Amino acid sequence: MAPPNVLKFETEEQVAVALANYIADLSAKFIAANGSFSVVLSGGTLIDTMRKLVEPPYISSIDWSKWLIFYLDERVVPLDHPDCNHKLAVDGFLSKVAIRDSNIYPIKEGLSPEEAADEYEQRLKHLVANKTLRTSAITGFPKFDLMLLGMGPDGHVASLFCWHFQRFEKEKWVTFILDSPKPPSERITFTFPLINSASEIAMVVTGEDAADAVKVALGPHALYGYPLPVQKVSPEGELTWFLDKAATSQLK
């Protein structure tokens, strides 16, 4: 893997502008090459940081009809629940752009966490079988065009937490947890082999509460000690960090 591209900005607003440019460029690139653009969304503050995409010039220049939307992780709650990542994405982004409902893949409601994870993985396998999703020649896992990741103050990504065995999963594409340290406790999540099969990963981290984890992940002692989950993000393609000044305040 090549070293990550670390982009540092003074403000969160500058991060939002740079992220919109980056996503728009990748959208044009992958649509031209493959006829579609598969995007994986996460929760937290990411959707808000994507806000520039629903403004000119992006709102009218991006070919939204070719986008495919998936979720990095999801809380096992109804789709209209305030804690649902899909609801967050719909309210802040998806309802404002022309992505077809049939191109958006939320989890199925009414299932247990284990059933929901298995159903989502089976749906991904169907999309691979019908050539909607490409696969990695290296891992055989689905190869999403772009994964948009955030990071918690403890260094977790997706719902892969420091002391949970799911971070070591090697075979499954999607797994589940019953005891998230941050509620809601029941979730499904992509695994690291699936995450790392992506063509592009954007790690979008803003705010001072993430500064300590950013220091561990990107500082001079990043290889010392027990790695944070975020340090296991190592895509086949490119990894780009988008950071504001507050998030990098502990870096030398």
C-alpha positions in Angstrom: 0.0 0.0 0.0 1.2 3.5 -0.8 1.4 6.0 2.0 -1.8 7.8 2.7 -2.4 11.3 1.3 -2.9 13.5 4.3 -4.7 16.8 3.5 -4.8 19.3 6.3 -7.0 22.4 6.3 -7.5 25.3 8.6 -11.3 24.9 9.0 -14.0 22.3 8.7 -15.6 24.5 6.0 -12.4 24.1 3.9 -12.6 20.3 4.5 -16.2 20.3 3.2 -15.1 22.2 0.0 -12.2 19.9 -0.7 -14.2 16.8 0.0 -16.9 17.9 -2.5 -14.2 18.5 -5.2 -12.7 15.1 -4.5 -16.0 13.2 -4.6 -17.1 15.0 -7.8 -13.9 14.2 -9.5 -14.1 10.5 -8.5 -17.7 10.4 -9.6 -16.8 11.5 -13.1 -13.9 9.2 -13.3 -15.7 6.0 -12.2 -18.8 6.7 -14.2 -16.7 7.2 -17.3 -14.8 4.0 -16.7 -17.5 1.7 -15.4 -20.9 3.3 -16.0 -21.6 3.7 -12.2 -20.2 5.1 -9.0 -20.5 2.9 -5.9 -20.3 5.0 -2.7 -20.3 3.7 0.9 -21.5 6.2 3.5 -20.9 6.2 7.3 -22.7 8.1 10.1 -21.5 10.7 12.5 -20.7 14.1 11.1 -19.8 12.8 7.6 -23.2 13.7 6.0 -22.9 17.3 7.2 -19.4 17.6 5.8 -20.8 16.4 2.4 -23.1 19.4 2.4 -21.4 21.2 -0.5 -22.4 18.4 -2.9 -26.0 19.6 -2.7 -25.0 23.1 -3.8 -23.9 24.6 -7.1 -21.9 23.6 -9.1 -22.1 20.0 -7.9 -25.9 19.6 -7.6 -26.3 20.0 -11.4 -23.0 18.8 -12.7 -22.8 15.3 -11.1 -24.6 12.4 -12.8 -26.5 11.3 -9.7 -28.5 8.7 -11.7 -25.3 6.5 -11.9 -24.6 6.6 -8.1 -25.1 3.4 -5.9 -25.3 4.1 -2.2 -24.4 1.6 0.6 -23.7 1.9 4.3 -20.5 1.2 6.1 -22.4 0.3 9.2 -25.9 0.7 10.5 -27.7 0.7 13.8 -30.3 -2.1 13.9 -33.3 0.2 14.4 -36.2 1.2 12.2 -35.2 3.2 9.1 -37.1 6.2 10.4 -35.5 6.1 13.8 -33.4 9.2 14.8 -30.3 6.9 15.4 -30.5 5.3 11.9 -27.6 6.2 9.6 -29.9 5.8 6.6 -32.3 8.4 8.0 -29.4 10.8 8.6 -28.2 10.3 5.0 -31.7 10.8 3.6 -32.4 14.0 5.6 -29.0 15.6 5.0 -28.1 14.4 1.5 -30.1 11.8 -0.4 -33.4 13.7 -0.3 -31.7 16.6 -2.0 -30.1 14.8 -5.0 -31.5 12.8 -7.9 -30.3 9.3 -6.8 -33.0 6.7 -7.6 -34.4 4.8 -4.6 -33.6 1.6 -6.3 -29.9 2.6 -6.2 -29.9 3.0 -2.4 -29.3 0.0 -0.2 -30.4 0.4 3.4 -30.5 -2.5 5.8 -33.7 -4.6 5.9 -36.0 -3.8 8.9 -37.4 -6.2 11.4 -34.5 -8.6 11.6 -32.1 -9.5 14.4 -28.6 -8.0 14.1 -27.2 -11.4 12.9 -30.0 -11.8 10.4 -29.6 -8.2 9.2 -25.8 -8.6 8.7 -26.3 -11.9 6.8 -29.1 -10.4 4.6 -27.0 -7.4 3.7 -24.0 -9.7 2.8 -26.3 -11.8 0.6 -27.6 -8.7 -1.1 -24.0 -7.7 -1.9 -23.2 -11.1 -3.2 -26.2 -10.8 -5.6 -25.0 -7.5 -6.8 -21.6 -9.0 -7.5 -23.2 -11.9 -9.3 -25.1 -9.7 -11.6 -22.1 -7.4 -12.2 -23.5 -4.4 -10.5 -20.5 -4.4 -8.2 -17.0 -5.2 -9.3 -14.7 -7.5 -7.2 -11.1 -7.2 -6.1 -8.7 -9.3 -8.0 -6.7 -9.6 -4.9 -9.3 -10.5 -2.2 -12.4 -11.5 -4.2 -14.4 -9.1 -2.0 -16.6 -6.4 -3.5 -14.5 -3.5 -4.7 -16.4 -0.3 -4.0 -15.3 2.8 -5.8 -15.4 5.1 -2.8 -15.8 4.5 1.0 -16.4 7.6 3.1 -15.2 6.9 6.6 -15.3 8.8 9.8 -13.4 8.1 13.0 -14.5 8.1 16.6 -12.5 9.8 19.4 -11.4 6.3 20.5 -10.0 5.5 17.0 -12.8 3.2 15.8 -14.1 3.2 12.3 -17.4 1.7 11.1 -18.7 -0.3 14.1 -15.3 -1.9 14.6 -14.2 -1.0 18.1 -10.9 -1.5 19.9 -11.8 -4.4 22.1 -14.3 -6.2 20.0 -13.3 -9.4 18.1 -15.2 -8.3 15.0 -12.2 -6.1 14.1 -10.3 -9.4 13.4 -12.9 -10.9 11.1 -11.3 -12.3 7.9 -14.0 -14.2 6.1 -17.3 -12.4 6.4 -18.2 -9.3 4.4 -20.6 -8.0 6.9 -20.8 -8.8 10.6 -22.8 -7.7 13.6 -22.3 -6.5 17.2 -24.6 -6.6 20.1 -22.7 -4.5 22.6 -21.5 -1.2 21.0 -19.9 1.0 23.7 -21.9 3.8 22.2 -25.7 3.3 21.9 -27.6 1.9 20.0 -25.8 -1.3 21.1 -27.0 -3.5 18.2 -25.4 -2.8 14.8 -24.1 -4.4 11.6 -20.8 -3.3 10.0 -18.6 -3.9 7.1 -15.4 -5.9 8.0 -11.9 -4.7 7.4 -11.3 -7.1 4.4 -14.3 -5.6 2.7 -13.3 -2.0 3.6 -9.7 -2.5 2.4 -10.8 -3.9 -0.9 -12.0 -0.4 -1.9 -10.6 1.6 -4.8 -10.6 4.8 -2.8 -11.1 5.6 0.9 -11.6 9.0 2.3 -11.0 9.4 6.0 -12.9 12.5 7.0 -12.0 13.7 10.5 -12.8 17.1 12.1 -12.9 18.5 15.5 -10.7 18.5 18.6 -12.2 15.4 20.1 -10.5 13.4 17.5 -7.0 14.9 18.0 -5.6 12.3 20.3 -6.6 9.4 17.9 -5.2 11.3 14.9 -1.9 11.7 16.8 -1.7 8.0 17.4 -2.7 7.1 13.8 -0.5 9.6 12.0 2.1 10.6 14.5 5.7 9.4 14.7 4.8 6.5 17.1 2.0 5.1 15.0 3.6 1.7 14.8 4.1 1.4 18.5 1.8 -0.6 20.8 -1.7 -2.0 20.2 -3.1 -0.4 17.0 -6.3 1.5 16.9 -9.0 0.2 14.5 -8.4 3.2 12.2 -4.8 2.0 11.7 -6.1 -1.2 10.1 -7.6 0.9 7.2 -5.2 0.0 4.4 -7.0 0.0 1.0 -5.8 -1.7 -2.2 -6.3 1.7 -3.8 -5.8 5.2 -2.3 -6.3 6.4 1.2 -6.9 10.2 1.7 -7.2 11.9 5.0 -9.3 15.1 5.2 -8.4 16.9 8.5 -9.1 20.3 9.9 -6.8 22.2 12.2 -8.6 21.1 15.4 -8.2 17.4 14.5 -4.4 17.8 13.9 -3.8 19.9 17.0 -1.8 17.2 18.7 0.4 16.4 15.7 3.9 17.9 15.7 
